[in-house]
Amino acid sequence: MNFNLPHIPHRTPSPRSEGLTMVMDKGLSLREAEDMLSVSSKYIDLIKLGFGTAYLEENLKDKIELYKNAGHKVYFGGTLFEAFIVRDMFQEFIELVDRFELDTVEISDGSITMDHEKKCEYISTLAQKTTVLSEIGAKSADILIPPYKWIQMMEKELSAGSWKVIAEAREGGNVGICRDTGEVRSDLIEEILTEIPKDKILWEAPQKSQQVWFIKLMGANVNLGNIAPNEVIPLECLRLGLRGDTFFDFLPKK
């Protein structure tokens, strides 16, 4: 840090398993990716190549190498996994992961209907060779999953081999664990936390108000995802009480 300030909350050191920041790359150029890393790399843990953007990237191999060399876990968005599965191409997906020497994958079923036991089989298979993040929650606002089912699915996917389970909110933060207005479904989250350890969940929270809510509930080292590249440092300031929204949360009580 550039200077000393007391009463700054402790952040878990890298490589982290708690207090993760996952960035969503929705098609950055190689130069933009380099610029992001030049200012934010130490605050980033995971980088997701959002939805199916990897299919279109002009410099995909170079970008993956850039992120890996910076020490970050990089992986394809879960929607790309689903695009392979719906075409009955699971083996081809494994070959793609091997081709780009990825050590992390995301497994999701937010766009397609998938038997949950089958999803857990995919998790178990991939967990033998990679770090698996599995996403729970539908991408449609019309599909509401009751809290007990969120808990049940999270437990099963963690048991199948997921490193973390991702709680879906999409890149807009308006489905899944959030209402279409962007408001966090607080009752759902608090019920999930009665059964699932907080360090095992990565909450998608692209909006600042959502990030503030999670930090106030779980502290500076909550796992947050779908963060825009230009929001990494602003998020870190929220985590440290260096923005107005969390300014008094980490100061001694008078």
C-alpha positions as CSV (number, residue, x, y, z in Angstrom):
1,M,0.0,0.0,0.0
2,N,1.1,3.5,-0.6
3,F,0.8,4.7,3.0
4,N,-0.3,3.6,6.4
5,L,-3.9,3.7,7.7
6,P,-5.0,2.1,10.9
7,H,-8.3,0.1,11.3
8,I,-8.2,-1.4,7.8
9,P,-9.7,-4.9,7.8
10,H,-7.3,-7.8,7.1
11,R,-7.6,-9.2,3.6
12,T,-6.7,-12.9,3.1
13,P,-3.4,-13.1,1.2
14,S,-3.0,-14.6,-2.3
15,P,-3.5,-17.3,-3.3
16,R,-6.8,-17.0,-1.6
17,S,-9.6,-19.5,-0.9
18,E,-11.7,-16.9,0.8
19,G,-12.2,-13.3,0.0
20,L,-12.2,-14.1,-3.7
21,T,-12.8,-11.6,-6.5
22,M,-13.9,-13.1,-9.8
23,V,-13.7,-10.8,-12.8
24,M,-15.9,-11.3,-15.8
25,D,-14.1,-10.6,-19.1
26,K,-16.8,-10.1,-21.7
27,G,-14.4,-9.6,-24.6
28,L,-11.5,-7.4,-23.6
29,S,-8.8,-6.9,-26.1
30,L,-5.3,-8.2,-25.3
31,R,-4.2,-4.6,-24.6
32,E,-7.2,-4.0,-22.3
33,A,-6.5,-7.2,-20.4
34,E,-2.9,-6.1,-20.0
35,D,-4.0,-2.7,-18.7
36,M,-6.5,-4.3,-16.3
37,L,-3.7,-6.5,-14.8
38,S,-1.3,-3.6,-14.6
39,V,-3.5,-1.8,-12.0
40,S,-5.7,-4.6,-10.5
41,S,-3.9,-7.9,-10.7
42,K,-3.1,-8.2,-7.0
43,Y,-6.8,-7.9,-6.2
44,I,-8.0,-10.5,-8.7
45,D,-8.3,-14.2,-8.1
46,L,-10.4,-15.6,-10.9
47,I,-11.1,-14.5,-14.4
48,K,-14.1,-15.9,-16.3
49,L,-14.2,-15.5,-20.1
50,G,-17.9,-14.7,-20.0
51,F,-20.6,-16.9,-21.6
52,G,-19.5,-17.9,-25.1
53,T,-16.9,-15.2,-25.8
54,A,-14.1,-17.7,-26.0
55,Y,-15.6,-18.9,-29.3
56,L,-15.0,-15.5,-30.8
57,E,-11.7,-14.3,-29.2
58,E,-9.1,-13.4,-31.8
59,N,-6.2,-13.9,-29.4
60,L,-7.7,-16.5,-27.1
61,K,-4.5,-18.5,-26.4
62,D,-2.4,-15.4,-25.8
63,K,-5.0,-14.0,-23.4
64,I,-5.3,-17.2,-21.4
65,E,-1.5,-17.3,-21.1
66,L,-1.5,-13.7,-20.0
67,Y,-3.9,-14.4,-17.2
68,K,-2.3,-17.6,-16.2
69,N,1.2,-16.0,-16.1
70,A,-0.3,-13.3,-13.8
71,G,-1.2,-16.1,-11.3
72,H,-5.0,-16.1,-11.9
73,K,-7.4,-19.0,-12.5
74,V,-8.9,-18.5,-15.9
75,Y,-11.8,-20.5,-17.2
76,F,-14.6,-20.5,-19.8
77,G,-18.1,-19.3,-18.8
78,G,-20.6,-21.9,-17.8
79,T,-22.8,-21.1,-20.8
80,L,-20.1,-22.4,-23.1
81,F,-20.0,-25.6,-21.1
82,E,-23.8,-25.8,-21.6
83,A,-23.4,-25.2,-25.4
84,F,-21.2,-28.3,-25.6
85,I,-23.5,-30.4,-23.4
86,V,-26.7,-29.5,-25.3
87,R,-24.9,-30.8,-28.4
88,D,-23.8,-34.0,-26.7
89,M,-20.1,-33.0,-26.8
90,F,-18.9,-33.5,-23.2
91,Q,-15.7,-35.2,-24.4
92,E,-15.0,-32.4,-26.9
93,F,-15.4,-29.9,-24.0
94,I,-12.8,-31.9,-22.0
95,E,-10.5,-31.8,-25.1
96,L,-11.0,-28.0,-25.4
97,V,-10.0,-27.6,-21.7
98,D,-6.9,-29.7,-22.3
99,R,-6.0,-27.9,-25.5
100,F,-5.8,-24.6,-23.7
101,E,-4.2,-26.2,-20.6
102,L,-6.9,-24.8,-18.2
103,D,-6.8,-25.9,-14.6
104,T,-10.3,-24.5,-13.8
105,V,-13.7,-25.1,-15.3
106,E,-17.2,-23.8,-14.6
107,I,-20.2,-26.2,-14.8
108,S,-23.7,-24.7,-15.0
109,D,-27.2,-25.5,-16.1
110,G,-28.7,-22.0,-16.1
111,S,-29.8,-22.1,-19.7
112,I,-30.6,-25.8,-20.2
113,T,-32.6,-28.4,-18.3
114,M,-30.2,-31.0,-16.8
115,D,-30.8,-33.8,-14.5
116,H,-29.0,-32.9,-11.2
117,E,-27.4,-36.3,-10.8
118,K,-26.0,-36.0,-14.3
119,K,-24.6,-32.5,-13.4
120,C,-22.9,-34.0,-10.4
121,E,-21.4,-36.7,-12.6
122,Y,-19.9,-34.0,-14.8
123,I,-18.5,-32.3,-11.7
124,S,-17.1,-35.5,-10.4
125,T,-15.4,-36.3,-13.7
126,L,-13.9,-32.9,-14.2
127,A,-12.8,-32.6,-10.5
128,Q,-10.4,-35.4,-11.0
129,K,-8.2,-33.2,-13.2
130,T,-9.3,-29.5,-12.7
131,T,-10.6,-27.1,-10.1
132,V,-14.4,-27.1,-10.6
133,L,-16.7,-24.2,-9.9
134,S,-20.4,-25.1,-10.3
135,E,-23.1,-22.6,-10.7
136,I,-26.6,-22.9,-9.2
137,G,-29.6,-20.8,-10.3
138,A,-31.5,-20.2,-13.5
139,K,-30.8,-17.4,-16.0
140,S,-34.5,-16.7,-16.3
141,A,-36.3,-14.5,-13.8
142,D,-39.4,-16.6,-14.3
143,I,-37.7,-19.6,-12.5
144,L,-37.6,-19.3,-8.7
145,I,-35.8,-22.0,-6.8
146,P,-36.9,-22.4,-3.2
147,P,-34.2,-22.0,-0.5
148,Y,-34.3,-25.7,0.5
149,K,-33.5,-26.7,-3.0
150,W,-30.6,-24.2,-3.3
151,I,-29.1,-25.8,-0.1
152,Q,-29.7,-29.3,-1.3
153,M,-28.1,-28.7,-4.7
154,M,-25.1,-26.8,-3.2
155,E,-24.5,-29.7,-0.7
156,K,-24.6,-32.3,-3.5
157,E,-22.3,-30.3,-5.8
158,L,-19.8,-29.7,-3.1
159,S,-19.8,-33.4,-2.3
160,A,-19.4,-34.2,-6.0
161,G,-16.1,-32.2,-6.0
162,S,-16.9,-28.6,-6.6
163,W,-14.3,-26.3,-5.0
164,K,-16.9,-23.5,-4.8
165,V,-20.5,-23.2,-5.7
166,I,-21.5,-20.0,-7.6
167,A,-24.8,-18.4,-6.7
168,E,-26.3,-17.1,-10.0
169,A,-27.2,-13.5,-10.6
170,R,-26.0,-13.1,-14.2
171,E,-23.8,-10.2,-15.4
172,G,-26.7,-7.9,-14.8
173,G,-27.4,-8.9,-11.2
174,N,-31.1,-9.3,-11.8
175,V,-32.0,-13.0,-11.5
176,G,-31.3,-15.9,-9.1
177,I,-30.1,-14.5,-5.8
178,C,-31.3,-11.1,-6.9
179,R,-34.7,-9.7,-7.9
180,D,-35.2,-8.1,-11.3
181,T,-34.7,-4.7,-9.6
182,G,-31.2,-5.8,-8.5
183,E,-32.3,-6.1,-4.9
184,V,-30.6,-9.0,-3.1
185,R,-33.0,-11.7,-1.9
186,S,-31.8,-11.4,1.7
187,D,-34.1,-14.1,3.1
188,L,-32.8,-16.6,0.6
189,I,-29.2,-15.8,1.3
190,E,-29.5,-15.9,5.0
191,E,-31.3,-19.3,4.8
192,I,-28.6,-20.7,2.6
193,L,-25.9,-19.6,5.1
194,T,-27.6,-21.6,7.9
195,E,-26.4,-24.8,6.1
196,I,-23.6,-23.9,3.6
197,P,-20.3,-22.4,4.9
198,K,-19.8,-18.9,3.5
199,D,-16.3,-19.6,2.2
200,K,-17.7,-22.3,-0.1
201,I,-20.0,-19.9,-2.0
202,L,-19.1,-17.3,-4.6
203,W,-21.9,-14.8,-4.9
204,E,-22.4,-13.1,-8.2
205,A,-22.7,-9.4,-7.4
206,P,-22.0,-7.1,-10.4
207,Q,-23.8,-4.1,-8.9
208,K,-22.3,-1.9,-6.3
209,S,-25.3,-2.0,-4.0
210,Q,-25.1,-5.9,-4.1
211,Q,-21.4,-5.8,-3.2
212,V,-22.1,-3.4,-0.3
213,W,-24.9,-5.7,1.0
214,F,-22.7,-8.8,1.0
215,I,-19.7,-7.0,2.6
216,K,-21.9,-5.7,5.4
217,L,-23.3,-9.1,6.0
218,M,-20.2,-11.2,5.7
219,G,-17.2,-8.9,6.0
220,A,-14.3,-7.9,3.8
221,N,-13.5,-11.4,2.8
222,V,-16.7,-12.5,1.2
223,N,-16.3,-14.2,-2.2
224,L,-17.8,-12.0,-5.0
225,G,-18.0,-12.6,-8.7
226,N,-19.0,-11.1,-12.1
227,I,-17.1,-8.0,-11.2
228,A,-16.4,-5.7,-14.2
229,P,-12.7,-5.1,-15.0
230,N,-13.0,-1.4,-14.2
231,E,-14.7,-2.2,-10.8
232,V,-12.0,-4.3,-9.2
233,I,-10.3,-1.5,-7.3
234,P,-13.6,0.2,-6.4
235,L,-14.7,-3.1,-5.0
236,E,-11.5,-3.5,-3.0
237,C,-12.1,0.0,-1.5
238,L,-15.5,-1.2,-0.4
239,R,-13.9,-4.2,1.2
240,L,-11.5,-2.0,3.1
241,G,-14.0,0.7,4.2
242,L,-12.5,3.3,1.8
243,R,-15.8,4.3,0.2
244,G,-18.7,6.0,1.8
245,D,-20.9,2.9,1.6
246,T,-18.7,0.9,4.0
247,F,-16.8,3.8,5.6
248,F,-17.8,3.2,9.2
249,D,-18.2,-0.6,9.1
250,F,-14.6,-1.3,10.1
251,L,-13.8,1.6,12.4
252,P,-13.8,1.0,16.2
253,K,-17.1,1.6,17.8
254,K,-17.1,4.7,20.0
